[in-house]
Amino acid sequence: MANLIRTDAECEDFRALVSMLDDELRLRDGEDHYFFAQFNKIVGLSGVVVAYDGEEAIGCGAFKRFSETEAEIKRMFVRVENRGQRIAAQILKELENWVGESGFSACVLETGFKQPEAIALYTRSGYGIMPNYGQYADVGNSVCMRKAINS
C-alpha cells in the first residue's frame, strides 16, 4: 500500500509525475494530444494527492472545482513500473474523500478511449458514463464519467 500525501500543484514530485503523464499521453493520443493538453494544465487545481513508495513518488491525481456541487478529477497517473498494484484506486479514493470534505457531492472526469485502463479503473470505482461535457461535447475520442460522493 502506497503512502498518500495531500499537497498542491507546486509540489515538485507532482510536477515530475505530470511530466511523465504528458509524455505518455503524447504517444497514446498522437495528433489529438495538443487538443487535450490545453485542458490539462495544473493551474487552478484545488487539491493534489501524491503516492509514495518510501521516498519515491510513484503516482498522483488531482481535482478542481467543476461546478457548485461537482469537482473534476484531473492528472491521474501511476509510473509504469508501479502499475497493477491498485495505487491508482487508492489515489482516486483519497481524492474522492477530499472532494467530499470540500463540500462537493459528485466527481466528474474525462478520459479517452485510448486509455482503456483508466476507463476500467473508473468503472470499477463506481463511475458511470455521462454525456460529454463542455469542451469534450463533440469529441469522439472522449469518455466523460460521473460518480456521486458521500460527504
C-alpha angles and dihedrals in degrees: 000000000000124000108243123209126191111220141135139264092273091070108118093213090054091049091050092050091048089053089055090047092052091050091052094046091049088060096041098044097041111180091002093061098091092051091054095039092065089065096046103070117137094226112110098023111150097202140005129200121199122191119214135195099200105311095338120100106225106167146005148186138176144191138211136187112278101171139338090286105022137068124201119229111225142174100019111176142152123189112256094243091054099049122116093043098096091249092134090053090052091050092047092050091050090050090050090051091051092046090054092047088052091060101257120133100202145025125222128187144172125222133157139249086242088066102062091159090059092049089051092049093050093045091050088049093057102264119143129203114260132181111288109265136214115332090006095056096107099027111116095197094055127095117194119198138183139197131185112234126213106225 
